Structures are given as structure tokens and as C-alpha cells.
Amino acid sequence: MAHEKRGRQAVTEEQLLQIKQMAETMRYGSISLIFQDGILVQIDRSEKIRVTSS
């Protein structure tokens, strides 16, 4: 599944679970994954809130 680099997984099962939980609780937005040397080092979540005028 995940590519190994120097004995480390590119993405761990725990990180996959975090990403899944973020996706399931987000209504509008995006999730960005930041990699360094083939290893996931940061997960950014940007959520939008739609505002409707009354």
C-alpha cells in the first residue's frame, strides 16, 4: 500500500484515519497533504462556511 522510504511509511494508518475523519466532518472545503522526501509531514484543512443573506 504505502511506499517505504528509509524504513518509514509514506502515510501511516493513523494518518489515513485522521484524513478520513476530517473528510467525514467537512461540509465544504479542502484537505491538502504536504510531503517531504516522500513522507507525509503535514495535513492542512481549509473549511468554507456558506453565508446566506436574510
Buried (B, 14 or more C-beta within 10 A) or exposed (E): EBEEEEEEBBBEEEBBEBBEEBEEEBEEEEBEEEEEEBBBEEBEBEEEEEEEEE
